[in-house]
Amino acid sequence: MKIYTYSEARQRLSEVLDIARDEEVIVKRRGGETFSITFKNTPNSPFNVSGIKTTATTKDILDAVRESRSRSAEQE
């Protein structure tokens, strides 16, 4: 565990965050408050998906969108 003062942590934030990947980092404020910095591994965004190979052209896709919109408008 590494301990930094608030001023040290602020000046060396990038280094502090790199250290927090491997161990807990404590930041102490002048008034005596202490804060713990730990690494939290978050899952990837559900929107982060790999692309697909297709033979569809931009025109094909736009035609399909127009067709689905016109069907929706007819059903209303």
Secondary structure per residue as TSV (DSSP state, phi and psi in degrees):
chain	resnum	aa	ss	phi	psi
A	1	M	-	360.0	131.6
A	2	K	E	-103.8	145.5
A	3	I	E	-124.4	130.1
A	4	Y	E	-127.6	151.3
A	5	T	E	-77.1	163.9
A	6	Y	H	-56.4	-46.0
A	7	S	H	-62.9	-43.3
A	8	E	H	-62.6	-45.9
A	9	A	H	-62.0	-40.4
A	10	R	H	-64.6	-43.2
A	11	Q	H	-70.9	-28.9
A	12	R	T	-119.4	35.4
A	13	L	H	-55.2	-44.8
A	14	S	H	-59.3	-44.9
A	15	E	H	-65.0	-41.8
A	16	V	H	-60.4	-43.8
A	17	L	H	-66.6	-36.7
A	18	D	H	-64.1	-41.5
A	19	I	H	-65.6	-37.3
A	20	A	H	-64.8	-16.4
A	21	R	T	-63.9	-31.6
A	22	D	T	-107.4	-25.0
A	23	E	S	-153.3	163.6
A	24	E	-	-70.1	141.7
A	25	V	E	-120.0	132.1
A	26	I	E	-108.5	133.4
A	27	V	E	-116.0	124.8
A	28	K	E	-107.0	132.9
A	29	R	-	-93.3	162.6
A	30	R	T	-57.6	-37.4
A	31	G	T	-75.6	-0.5
A	32	G	S	101.6	-9.1
A	33	E	-	-67.9	143.2
A	34	T	E	-124.8	145.0
A	35	F	E	-128.8	142.9
A	36	S	E	-105.4	133.4
A	37	I	E	-115.1	120.9
A	38	T	-	-131.5	153.7
A	39	F	-	-78.9	134.8
A	40	K	-	-124.7	113.8
A	41	N	-	-82.4	113.7
A	42	T	-	-99.8	144.9
A	43	P	-	-67.9	159.3
A	44	N	-	-65.5	156.8
A	45	S	-	-63.3	142.9
A	46	P	T	-66.1	-14.3
A	47	F	T	-87.9	-4.9
A	48	N	-	-87.5	80.3
A	49	V	-	-117.1	150.8
A	50	S	-	-78.0	153.1
A	51	G	-	-73.3	170.2
A	52	I	-	-123.4	153.6
A	53	K	-	-90.3	132.9
A	54	T	-	-148.0	157.5
A	55	T	-	-96.0	-0.2
A	56	A	-	-66.5	138.2
A	57	T	-	-95.4	170.1
A	58	T	H	-59.0	-40.2
A	59	K	H	-61.1	-43.5
A	60	D	H	-59.1	-43.8
A	61	I	H	-66.7	-45.6
A	62	L	H	-63.7	-38.6
A	63	D	H	-62.8	-41.5
A	64	A	H	-64.7	-40.2
A	65	V	H	-65.3	-45.7
A	66	R	H	-60.2	-43.6
A	67	E	H	-62.8	-42.8
A	68	S	H	-68.1	-33.8
A	69	R	H	-70.1	-38.9
A	70	S	H	-69.3	-34.1
A	71	R	H	-66.4	-40.2
A	72	S	H	-63.5	-41.4
A	73	A	H	-65.9	-36.8
A	74	E	H	-67.9	-34.2
A	75	Q	H	-76.5	-19.5
A	76	E	-	-78.7	360.0
